[in-house]
Amino acid sequence: MDPYTAAAPPTDEWEMEIDAIESPPPPPLLKEPPKIRRLDESVVNRIAAGEVIQRPVSAIKELVENSLDANSTSINVVVKDGGLKLIQVSDDGHGIRYEDLPILCERHTTSKLSTFEDLQSIKSMGFRGEALASMTYVAHVTVTTITKGQLHGYRVSYRDGIMENEPKACAAVKGTQIMVENLFYNMAARRKTLQNSADDYTKIVDLLSRFSIHHTNLSFSCRKHGAARADVHTVATSSSLDAIRSVYGVSVARNLMKVEASDDDPSSSIFEMNGFISNASYSAKKITMVLYINDRLVECSALKRAIEVVYAATLPKASKPFIYMTIMLPPEHVDVNVHPTKREVSLLNQEIIVGKIQSAVESKLRKSNETRTFQEQTMELLSSSPLVTRKDSHSSPSLPVSTGSRSQKVPVQKMVRTDSSDPAGRLHSYLDAKPLGEQESRNSLTAVSRSSVRQRRNNPTEAADLTSIQLLIREIDSNSHCGLLDIVRDCTYVGMADDVYALLQHNTRLYLANVVNLSKELMYQQVLRRFAHFNGIQLSDPTPLQELIILALREEDLDPDSNENDDLKKKIAEMNTDLLKQKAEMLDECFCIHIDQDGNLGRLPVILDQYTPDMDRVPEFVLCLGNDVDWEEEKSCFQAVSAALGNFYAMHPPLLPNPSGDGLQFYQKSKPAGNPSDRESEHNSITHGFSFKSMNFEGNDKEMGDDIDEELLSEAKSAWAQREWSIQHVLFPAMRLFLKPPASMATNGTFVQVASLEKLYKIFERC
């Protein structure tokens, strides 16, 4: 037998193997395309409701606009838990007919239009017939209404667009009351995102404020459920400026100027604009823009950006304008049907209109900037008397001082009234205020226990011997102004002249000193000198850095009501948190800023004994650490962190307004509408820049007490008294020991000479 033949496999096996190799794989099973189904009507309605009613303030806007369409003269809003548990809007309009109640909450039922052509000339606030229907799909809605001539009203409840029962006769006052309860009860995800009721209530108050300054012939009120005092309470006024003064305050109204623009050329644009814009003296951290187009409260991002560009070239970087504008156009030039919530509209020839309004604002603002005014009248008078500095001020040992022995007889014109060892000579003795002993005892109770806080400043360790720290300290020493140093070392604290400036006496001269600038520089220098030798202030509840940074970003947001940049803010907060967590070891070792592994801030340094910083400024401080520090270069890093700490620990004015003088108006309770003559008298007093109730006339103490929010006033007085105590007993003693004022303070307004005893004596001698 042939060996090759014997070794060959059987023919059947070869064929089987070839078949196995060459046979293609079976074709995949073909899947059929998904079937298109018609959504259930309830699902469609709930999806649409989520677009129209995005949050509680959206529901209130729709209901208030319905009340405006009903020719109401009074609209009252009551809110519970930010609107999630209860929204109640009551008006005195024409009411709803009994025959219309069955279809009141069905989708696309409206009394505003009947054909699509009507939309081109629509003047009412609503027109879609979706607001009430949308509310019934995400909440429980109850309507109580009465029309003119009826003996009684009707109450009926709705769910999913239909009546739950037949209308029941009930007692009712003129108009309509709509109650929306348990908003988003069937939308768990939406409800969870709206748990911050305080934030939503702030938006609601802002919305009612914006309505009230335009609809001046109406009265508005808004309050929390169960609260006796309304947070918004306005009455019909004669002008928008009066309404702005009532809602946003006298300080805003007095810095506004009227602006107008118009065009009647059919080939370009037809419009008429008038309103009020803030002048160059106005200062705020957030922009406020209230825009009405054909009496409809809307937003226009293009116009807002155009106006911001104009103000950016005029106002300081940190200041934002206040703008109220109303634009009237032919109805056919406005498309109102471009947004589910009617928040935006589309204009014909929008670019031309925006350009002309921008030019009008720029022209008005340029004229106001030429005649800029300042409210601090005392500083205005003193601006022409700056601190005199010589060219050789760095080499001079001090500013001119009196020479001679102590036994020498002092001339009359050289005698000084104030003695640093005699408290009776200070300004406080001439003011009707509480004794400082009470404030001292309060401070001793609230201050952090730091009996052994004194640092070993003259015992530097390896960390404090860093070349970069020594260079920064040498820069402070070499840049010190000798004349100012003499003033700081030997000055006598007289008292606070206003919220920022303190009065100091040095020899025979009186100075105004900027407390904020002085405290900022002192804290910065102390951080460098105490480098790596800090005691700590332990926070009772460690705070997540990410939440603090988001708070700071929202504070800087141009439009706090917009949620468009929330994802960006969150991303920035996450990146900065990760960065600070990486630098946590260095921050803890060098500056006693403790950040744990979870990114929580747990400890801050003690920079001055017996002084705790304002914790409301922690978010700004954390954001500054994340954004403004160059972590790559050692000297720049230490300098930036020290400057951030200096700004954070500086003795800024408290956030609550000063409870004295005009600031007392902030703490007045809103009074219900009473006798017209009383309201006119109160209005006249406010228009003159202050309230007569704030004056302490004999016999009127009880009446004044009834009009003041005593709890808030007490909190403000405590905060301001605590600050003044810290300035007198902590800041100035520390300045005398440690501060080396830089030369820039002699020319930047930190020190201003306001009086000289020798010159005053010559003036009085002539009289």
C-alpha positions in Angstrom: 0.0 0.0 0.0 1.2 3.5 -0.9 2.2 5.2 2.3 0.8 8.5 1.1 -2.5 6.8 0.2 -2.6 5.2 3.6 -2.0 8.5 5.4 -4.7 10.4 3.6 -8.0 10.8 5.5 -11.2 9.5 4.2 -12.9 11.5 1.4 -15.9 12.2 3.5 -13.9 13.7 6.3 -12.1 16.1 3.8 -15.4 17.2 2.4 -16.8 17.8 5.9 -13.7 19.9 6.8 -13.9 22.0 3.6 -17.6 22.6 4.1 -16.9 23.8 7.6 -14.2 26.2 6.4 -16.0 27.6 3.3 -19.6 27.8 4.6 -20.4 31.5 5.4 -21.8 32.4 8.8 -25.6 32.6 9.0 -27.0 36.1 8.3 -27.9 38.1 11.4 -31.5 38.4 12.4 -32.9 41.7 11.0 -34.6 43.8 13.8 -37.6 45.7 12.8 -37.6 49.5 13.3 -39.3 50.7 16.5 -42.9 51.3 16.1 -44.2 54.9 16.3 -47.0 55.2 18.8 -49.3 58.0 19.6 -48.5 59.3 23.1 -51.3 59.2 25.6 -52.9 62.6 25.9 -52.1 62.8 29.7 -48.4 62.3 28.9 -48.5 65.0 26.2 -50.2 67.4 28.5 -47.7 66.8 31.3 -44.7 67.3 29.0 -46.2 70.6 27.8 -46.9 71.6 31.4 -43.2 71.1 32.3 -42.2 73.6 29.6 -44.7 76.3 30.5 -44.5 76.0 34.3 -40.7 75.6 34.9 -40.7 76.7 38.5 -43.0 78.4 41.0 -42.2 81.9 39.8 -43.3 80.8 36.3 -46.8 80.0 37.6 -47.0 83.3 39.5 -46.0 85.2 36.4 -48.8 83.6 34.4 -51.4 84.2 37.1 -50.4 87.8 37.6 -50.6 88.4 33.9 -54.1 86.9 33.9 -55.0 89.3 36.7 -53.7 92.2 34.6 -55.8 91.1 31.6 -58.8 91.1 33.9 -58.4 94.9 34.5 -57.5 94.5 38.2 -56.4 97.4 40.4 -55.1 95.2 43.3 -53.2 91.9 43.1 -52.1 90.0 46.2 -49.8 87.0 46.3 -49.3 84.5 49.2 -46.6 81.9 49.0 -45.7 78.9 51.1 -42.4 77.0 50.9 -41.2 79.0 47.9 -44.5 78.2 46.1 -44.2 74.4 46.2 -46.8 73.9 48.8 -49.1 76.9 48.1 -49.4 79.8 45.6 -52.4 82.0 46.1 -53.1 84.9 43.7 -56.1 87.2 44.4 -57.3 90.1 42.3 -60.3 92.5 42.0 -60.8 92.1 38.3 -63.9 91.3 36.3 -64.0 87.7 37.4 -64.9 84.5 35.3 -68.4 83.8 34.0 -70.1 80.8 35.5 -70.8 79.3 32.0 -67.0 79.4 31.3 -65.9 77.4 34.4 -66.2 73.9 32.8 -63.6 74.7 30.1 -61.5 77.2 32.1 -58.6 74.8 32.6 -58.7 72.9 29.3 -55.8 73.4 26.9 -56.0 76.1 24.3 -59.1 77.8 25.7 -58.8 81.5 25.9 -60.8 84.7 25.7 -57.9 86.7 24.3 -58.2 85.7 20.6 -60.2 83.6 18.2 -58.3 83.5 14.9 -54.6 83.3 14.2 -54.7 86.8 12.6 -55.7 88.2 16.0 -52.2 87.2 17.2 -50.6 89.9 15.0 -52.3 92.7 16.9 -52.5 91.1 20.4 -52.3 93.4 23.3 -53.2 91.1 26.2 -50.6 89.4 28.3 -51.9 85.9 27.6 -53.1 84.3 24.4 -52.2 80.6 24.4 -54.7 79.2 26.9 -52.0 76.9 28.4 -51.1 78.4 31.8 -54.1 77.2 33.9 -54.2 73.9 32.0 -50.5 73.3 32.6 -50.9 74.0 36.4 -53.7 71.4 36.7 -51.5 68.7 35.3 -48.7 69.3 37.9 -50.6 70.7 40.9 -54.0 70.9 42.5 -55.8 74.1 41.4 -58.8 75.7 43.1 -60.6 78.7 41.6 -62.9 81.1 43.5 -64.6 83.8 41.4 -67.4 86.2 41.3 -68.6 88.6 38.5 -70.2 91.9 38.7 -73.9 91.7 39.6 -73.8 88.2 41.2 -75.1 87.7 44.7 -72.5 85.0 45.4 -69.4 83.5 43.9 -68.4 80.0 42.9 -65.6 77.7 43.9 -64.4 74.7 41.8 -61.3 72.4 41.8 -59.5 71.2 38.8 -57.2 68.3 38.0 -55.7 67.2 34.7 -57.6 70.0 32.9 -61.1 69.0 34.0 -63.4 69.9 36.9 -63.3 67.5 39.8 -66.8 68.5 40.8 -69.6 70.9 40.0 -69.0 74.6 41.0 -70.2 75.3 44.5 -71.8 78.5 45.6 -69.7 80.4 48.2 -69.1 83.8 49.6 -66.5 85.7 47.6 -65.1 89.2 47.2 -64.9 91.0 43.8 -62.6 89.3 41.4 -60.8 85.9 41.2 -58.7 83.9 43.6 -56.6 81.0 42.3 -55.0 78.6 44.7 -52.2 76.2 43.4 -51.3 73.6 45.9 -48.5 70.9 45.9 -46.8 72.1 42.8 -44.9 69.3 40.9 -46.4 66.6 43.2 -46.3 64.2 40.3 -42.8 65.2 39.0 -40.3 63.9 41.6 -37.2 65.0 39.7 -38.4 68.6 39.2 -39.5 68.9 42.8 -36.1 67.7 44.1 -34.3 70.4 42.1 -36.5 73.1 43.7 -36.0 72.3 47.4 -34.3 75.7 48.1 -37.5 77.6 48.9 -35.7 80.7 50.0 -34.1 81.0 46.5 -37.5 80.7 44.8 -39.2 83.2 47.1 -36.5 85.7 46.3 -37.2 85.3 42.6 -41.0 85.8 43.3 -40.3 89.0 45.3 -38.1 90.3 42.4 -40.9 89.5 39.9 -43.6 91.4 41.8 -41.1 94.3 42.2 -40.6 94.4 38.5 -44.4 94.4 37.8 -45.0 97.1 40.4 -42.7 99.7 38.9 -44.3 99.5 35.5 -48.0 99.1 36.4 -48.1 102.2 38.6 -51.9 102.3 38.6 -52.1 99.0 40.5 -51.2 98.0 44.0 -49.2 94.8 44.6 -48.4 92.8 47.7 -46.4 89.6 48.2 -45.9 87.8 51.5 -45.1 84.4 52.9 -48.0 82.3 54.2 -48.6 83.1 57.9 -46.4 86.2 57.9 -47.9 89.4 59.1 -45.7 91.7 57.1 -45.6 91.8 53.3 -42.2 91.7 51.6 -43.6 93.6 48.6 -46.3 96.2 49.3 -46.9 99.0 46.8 -49.8 101.3 46.2 -50.9 103.2 43.1 -48.4 106.0 42.4 -48.3 108.8 39.8 -45.0 107.9 38.2 -42.6 105.0 37.7 -39.8 106.9 39.6 -42.0 107.0 42.7 -42.6 103.3 42.3 -38.9 102.7 42.0 -38.2 104.7 45.1 -40.8 102.7 47.0 -39.6 99.3 45.8 -35.8 99.7 45.3 -35.1 102.5 47.8 -34.2 106.2 47.8 -30.6 105.5 47.1 -31.4 103.9 43.8 -34.0 106.5 42.8 -31.8 109.5 43.4 -29.1 108.2 41.1 -31.5 107.6 38.1 -31.9 109.8 35.1 -34.5 109.8 32.4 -33.6 108.5 29.0 -35.6 108.6 25.8 -35.2 107.5 22.1 -37.6 107.1 19.2 -37.8 106.6 15.5 -40.7 107.0 13.1 -39.1 106.1 9.8 -41.0 103.2 8.2 -38.0 102.3 6.1 -35.8 101.6 9.2 -37.7 101.2 12.4 -40.7 102.6 14.3 -40.5 102.6 18.1 -40.6 104.8 21.1 -38.5 104.1 24.2 -38.4 105.9 27.6 -37.3 104.9 31.0 -34.6 105.5 33.7 -31.0 104.5 33.8 -28.5 104.9 36.6 -25.9 107.6 36.4 -22.1 107.4 36.9 -22.5 107.9 40.7 -24.5 104.7 41.1 -22.7 101.7 42.3 -23.9 98.1 42.6 -22.5 94.6 42.3 -25.4 93.2 40.2 -27.1 94.5 37.1 -30.8 95.2 37.4 -32.6 95.5 34.1 -36.4 95.8 33.9 -37.6 95.7 30.3 -41.1 96.1 29.0 -42.0 95.8 25.3 -45.6 96.7 24.5 -46.3 96.5 28.3 -45.1 92.9 28.4 -42.3 92.0 30.8 -39.6 90.3 28.7 -35.9 89.9 28.3 -33.7 90.9 25.4 -30.1 89.6 25.6 -29.0 91.7 22.6 -30.1 95.0 24.2 -28.8 94.0 27.6 -25.3 93.3 26.2 -25.3 96.6 24.2 -26.1 98.6 27.3 -23.5 96.7 29.4 -20.8 97.6 26.8 -21.7 101.3 27.3 -21.5 101.1 31.1 -18.3 99.1 31.1 -16.4 102.1 29.7 -17.9 104.5 32.3 -18.4 102.7 35.6 -15.8 101.0 37.8 -15.2 97.4 37.1 -17.1 96.1 40.1 -20.2 98.3 39.5 -23.3 97.4 37.5 -26.1 99.6 36.3 -29.9 99.8 37.1 -32.0 100.0 34.0 -35.8 100.4 33.6 -37.0 100.7 30.0 -40.4 100.5 28.3 -40.5 100.2 24.5 -43.6 100.7 22.4 -43.8 99.3 18.8 -46.6 98.6 16.4 -48.1 95.2 17.5 -47.5 93.8 14.0 -43.7 94.4 14.5 -43.5 92.1 17.5 -43.7 88.3 17.5 -44.8 87.3 20.9 -45.1 83.5 20.1 -41.4 82.6 20.3 -41.0 81.2 23.9 -43.2 78.7 25.9 -43.2 81.1 28.9 -43.5 84.2 26.8 -40.3 85.4 28.4 -38.8 86.6 25.1 -40.2 88.3 22.0 -38.8 88.8 18.5 -38.7 92.4 17.0 -38.7 93.6 13.5 -35.5 95.5 12.7 -34.1 94.5 16.1 -30.5 95.5 15.3 -31.5 99.0 14.3 -33.6 99.5 17.4 -30.9 98.2 19.7 -28.3 100.4 18.1 -30.3 103.6 18.5 -31.2 102.8 22.1 -27.5 102.2 22.8 -26.5 105.5 21.3 -29.1 107.3 23.4 -27.9 105.6 26.6 -24.2 106.4 25.7 -25.0 110.1 25.1 -27.0 110.5 28.3 -24.3 108.7 30.3 -21.5 110.8 28.9 -23.3 114.0 29.9 -23.9 112.7 33.4 -20.3 111.6 33.8 -19.1 115.2 33.2 -21.2 116.4 36.2 -20.6 113.4 38.5 -21.7 113.9 42.1 -20.7 112.1 45.3 -23.0 111.5 48.3 -20.2 111.7 50.8 -20.4 115.4 51.2 -17.7 115.6 53.9 -15.2 113.9 51.7 -16.1 116.1 48.8 -15.2 119.2 50.8 -11.9 117.6 51.9 -10.8 116.4 48.5 -9.0 119.7 47.9 -6.9 119.2 51.1 -4.9 116.1 50.5 -2.1 115.0 52.8 0.9 117.1 52.0 3.9 115.0 51.2 7.4 116.2 50.3 9.5 114.7 47.5 12.0 113.6 50.2 9.3 112.0 52.3 11.1 108.7 52.4 14.2 110.2 53.9 12.5 112.6 56.4 12.1 111.1 59.8 8.5 112.3 60.2 6.0 114.9 59.3 6.5 118.3 61.0 6.0 118.0 64.7 6.4 120.3 67.7 9.9 120.6 69.1 11.1 121.7 72.5 11.2 120.3 76.0 8.2 119.1 77.9 8.7 121.8 80.6 8.4 124.5 78.0 5.1 126.4 78.1 2.9 125.2 75.2 1.3 128.1 73.1 -2.4 128.3 73.1 -2.6 127.4 69.4 -0.6 124.2 70.1 -2.8 122.9 72.8 -4.6 119.6 71.9 -8.1 118.8 73.2 -7.9 115.1 73.0 -5.8 113.0 75.4 -5.2 109.4 74.5 -5.4 108.5 78.2 -8.7 110.3 78.7 -11.7 108.5 77.1 -13.9 111.5 77.8 -12.1 113.4 75.1 -13.2 111.0 72.4 -16.0 111.5 69.9 -18.1 108.7 71.6 -18.7 110.8 74.7 -20.7 113.3 72.7 -23.0 110.7 71.1 -26.1 109.3 72.6 -25.0 105.6 72.4 -24.7 102.6 74.6 -21.6 102.4 76.8 -18.8 100.3 75.3 -18.7 98.1 78.4 -21.7 96.2 77.2 -20.1 95.7 73.8 -16.9 94.6 75.4 -18.6 92.0 77.5 -20.6 90.8 74.5 -17.3 90.5 72.5 -15.7 88.5 75.3 -18.5 86.0 75.2 -18.6 85.6 71.4 -14.8 85.7 70.7 -12.9 82.5 70.1 -11.0 81.4 73.2 -7.4 82.3 72.4 -5.6 83.1 75.6 -2.3 81.7 74.3 -2.5 83.2 70.9 0.7 85.3 71.0 3.1 84.0 68.4 6.8 83.6 68.6 7.4 86.2 66.0 11.2 86.5 66.7 11.8 82.7 66.6 11.7 81.9 62.9 11.6 78.3 61.8 12.8 76.7 58.6 9.5 77.6 56.9 9.7 81.3 58.0 13.3 81.5 56.7 12.1 81.0 53.1 13.9 83.5 50.9 10.6 84.6 49.2 9.0 85.5 52.6 12.1 87.5 53.6 12.0 89.3 50.3 8.3 90.3 50.7 9.0 91.5 54.3 12.0 93.6 53.1 9.7 95.1 50.4 7.3 96.2 53.1 10.1 97.7 55.2 11.8 99.5 52.3 8.5 100.9 51.0 7.3 102.3 54.4 6.5 106.0 54.5 8.2 107.6 57.5 5.7 110.5 57.9 2.7 108.2 57.9 4.6 105.8 60.2 4.9 108.6 62.8 1.2 109.3 62.5 0.2 105.7 62.9 2.5 105.2 65.9 1.4 108.2 67.9 -2.2 108.9 66.7 -5.2 109.1 68.9 -8.4 107.5 67.8 -11.3 110.0 67.9 -14.2 108.1 66.3 -15.8 106.9 63.1 -16.7 109.7 60.7 -18.8 107.5 58.5 -18.9 103.8 57.5 -15.4 103.8 56.1 -13.4 106.7 57.5 -12.2 107.2 61.0 -11.0 110.4 62.6 -7.5 110.4 64.0 -5.6 113.1 65.8 -1.9 113.4 65.6 -0.3 116.3 67.5 -2.3 119.4 66.4 -3.7 117.9 63.2 -6.8 115.9 62.4 -6.9 113.2 59.8 -9.5 111.1 58.1 -8.2 107.5 57.7 -9.7 104.8 55.5 -10.3 101.9 57.9 -10.8 99.3 55.1 -7.4 100.1 53.4 -5.6 100.3 56.7 -6.9 97.0 58.0 -6.3 95.3 54.6 -2.7 96.3 54.6 -2.2 95.4 58.3 -3.6 91.9 57.8 -1.4 91.4 54.8 1.7 92.4 56.7 0.7 90.3 59.7 0.2 87.2 57.5 3.7 87.5 56.2 5.2 88.1 59.6 3.3 85.2 61.2 4.0 82.9 58.3 3.8 79.3 59.5 3.1 80.5 63.1 -0.6 80.8 63.2 -3.2 79.7 65.8 -6.4 78.5 64.3 -10.1 79.3 64.3 -11.9 76.0 64.2 -15.2 76.0 62.3 -17.9 74.2 64.1 -19.3 72.8 60.8 -16.7 72.2 58.0 -18.1 73.8 54.8 -17.7 72.2 51.3 -15.5 74.3 49.1 -17.6 73.5 46.0 -20.7 75.1 47.6 -18.8 78.1 48.7 -17.3 78.7 45.2 -20.8 78.3 43.6 -22.2 80.9 46.0 -19.4 83.3 45.1 -19.9 82.8 41.3 -23.6 83.4 41.7 -22.8 86.6 43.5 -20.7 87.8 40.6 -23.3 86.7 37.9 -24.6 89.5 35.8 -28.1 87.9 35.7 -28.7 86.0 39.0 -32.1 84.8 37.8 -30.6 83.0 34.8 -29.8 79.3 35.2 -28.1 79.0 31.9 -24.6 78.9 33.3 -25.2 76.6 36.3 -23.3 73.8 34.6 -20.4 76.1 33.9 -20.4 77.3 37.6 -20.4 73.7 38.8 -17.5 72.8 36.5 -15.5 75.8 37.7 -16.2 75.0 41.3 -15.1 71.3 40.8 -11.9 72.4 39.2 -11.0 74.9 41.9 -11.9 72.4 44.6 -9.6 69.8 43.2 -6.9 72.4 42.9 -7.2 73.5 46.5 -7.3 69.9 47.7 -4.0 69.4 46.0 -2.5 72.4 47.7 -4.1 71.6 51.1 -0.9 70.5 52.8 0.9 73.7 51.9 -2.1 75.9 52.9 -2.3 74.1 56.3 1.4 74.2 57.1 2.1 77.8 55.9 -1.3 79.6 56.5 -3.3 77.4 58.9 -6.0 77.0 56.3 -7.2 73.4 56.8 -8.9 71.6 53.9 -9.8 67.9 54.5 -9.7 65.1 52.0 -13.4 65.6 51.1 -12.8 69.2 50.1 -14.3 70.8 53.3 -12.9 74.0 54.8 -12.4 73.3 58.6 -10.0 75.9 60.0 -8.9 79.5 59.4 -5.9 81.4 60.9 -5.9 83.9 63.7 -4.2 87.0 62.3 -5.1 89.5 65.0 -5.8 88.6 68.6 -9.5 89.0 69.7 -10.6 89.5 66.1 -12.7 87.1 64.0 -13.4 87.9 60.3 -16.8 88.3 58.7 -17.8 84.8 57.7 -20.2 86.1 55.1 -17.1 86.8 53.0 -15.7 83.2 53.0 -17.1 82.3 49.6 -15.4 85.3 48.0 -12.1 84.4 49.8 -12.2 80.7 48.6 -12.9 81.7 45.0 -10.0 84.2 45.2 -7.7 81.3 46.3 -8.8 79.2 43.4 -8.7 81.9 40.7 -6.1 84.5 41.6 -3.1 82.6 43.0 -0.1 81.6 40.8 0.8 78.3 42.3 3.8 77.8 40.1 6.1 80.6 41.4 6.8 80.6 45.1 7.0 84.3 45.9 3.9 85.2 43.8 2.0 82.4 45.4 2.7 83.5 49.0 2.0 87.1 48.1 -1.3 86.3 46.5 -2.5 84.1 49.3 -1.4 86.7 51.9 -3.3 89.4 49.9 -6.4 87.2 49.7 -6.3 86.7 53.5 -5.7 90.4 54.0 -8.8 91.3 52.0 -10.9 88.7 53.7 -9.9 89.8 57.2 -10.1 93.5 56.5 -12.8 95.4 58.5 -15.3 96.0 55.7 -18.7 97.5 56.6 -21.3 94.9 57.6 -23.7 93.8 54.9 -26.7 95.2 56.9 -27.0 99.0 56.3 -25.9 101.3 59.0 -28.8 101.7 61.5 -28.4 105.5 61.8 -29.5 108.5 59.7 -31.0 107.6 56.4 -30.0 104.0 56.9 -32.8 103.6 59.4 -35.3 103.6 56.6 -34.2 100.1 55.7 -35.6 98.7 58.9 -39.0 100.3 58.7 -41.9 97.9 58.4 -44.3 98.2 55.5 -47.6 99.9 56.7 -51.0 98.9 55.3 -52.8 101.4 53.1 -54.4 103.9 55.4 -55.5 107.5 55.3 -54.5 109.1 52.0 -53.2 112.2 53.7 -51.0 110.0 56.0 -49.6 108.2 52.9 -48.9 111.5 51.2 -47.2 112.9 54.3 -45.0 109.7 54.5 -44.2 109.9 50.8 -43.2 113.5 51.0 -40.9 112.8 53.9 -39.1 110.0 52.1 -38.8 112.0 48.9 -36.7 114.6 50.8 -34.1 111.9 51.6 -35.1 110.8 55.0 -38.1 109.7 57.1 -39.5 111.9 59.8 -40.1 108.8 61.9 -36.4 108.3 62.2 -36.0 111.5 64.1 -36.1 111.1 67.8 -38.8 113.7 68.8 -40.0 113.6 72.4 -43.2 111.7 72.8 -42.9 109.9 69.4 -40.7 107.1 70.6 -43.6 104.7 70.8 -44.8 105.5 67.3 -41.4 105.1 65.9 -40.9 101.7 67.7 -44.1 100.4 66.1 -42.7 101.2 62.6 -39.3 99.6 63.0 -38.3 96.0 62.6 -36.8 95.8 66.1 -35.2 92.3 65.6 -33.4 93.2 62.4 -32.5 96.6 63.8 -31.0 95.0 66.9 -29.0 92.6 64.8 -27.6 95.5 62.7 -26.8 97.6 65.7 -24.9 94.7 67.2 -22.9 94.1 64.0 -22.0 97.8 63.6 -21.1 98.2 67.3 -19.0 95.0 67.2 -17.1 96.5 64.2 -16.5 99.8 65.8 -15.3 98.1 69.0 -12.9 96.0 67.0 -11.6 99.1 65.1 -11.0 101.0 68.4 -9.7 98.2 70.6 -8.1 95.8 68.2 -7.2 97.5 64.9 -5.6 100.7 66.1 -3.6 99.2 68.9 -2.3 96.6 66.5 -1.5 99.4 63.9 0.6 101.2 66.4 2.6 98.1 67.0 2.9 96.4 63.7 1.8 98.5 60.7 4.3 100.0 58.3 2.2 102.1 56.0 3.3 102.0 52.3 4.1 105.3 50.5 1.1 104.9 48.3 -1.2 105.6 51.3 0.0 109.2 51.3 -1.5 109.9 47.8 -4.4 107.4 47.3 -6.8 108.9 49.8 -6.2 106.6 52.7 -5.0 109.5 54.8 -6.6 113.0 54.3 -5.8 116.0 56.6 -9.0 117.8 57.5 -7.9 120.4 60.1 -4.8 122.0 61.6 -5.1 123.6 65.0 -2.6 126.4 64.1 -4.7 127.4 61.1 -8.0 127.2 63.0 -6.6 129.3 65.8 -5.7 132.1 63.3 -9.2 132.0 61.8 -10.9 132.2 65.3 -8.5 134.9 66.3 -9.9 137.2 63.6 -13.5 136.6 64.7 
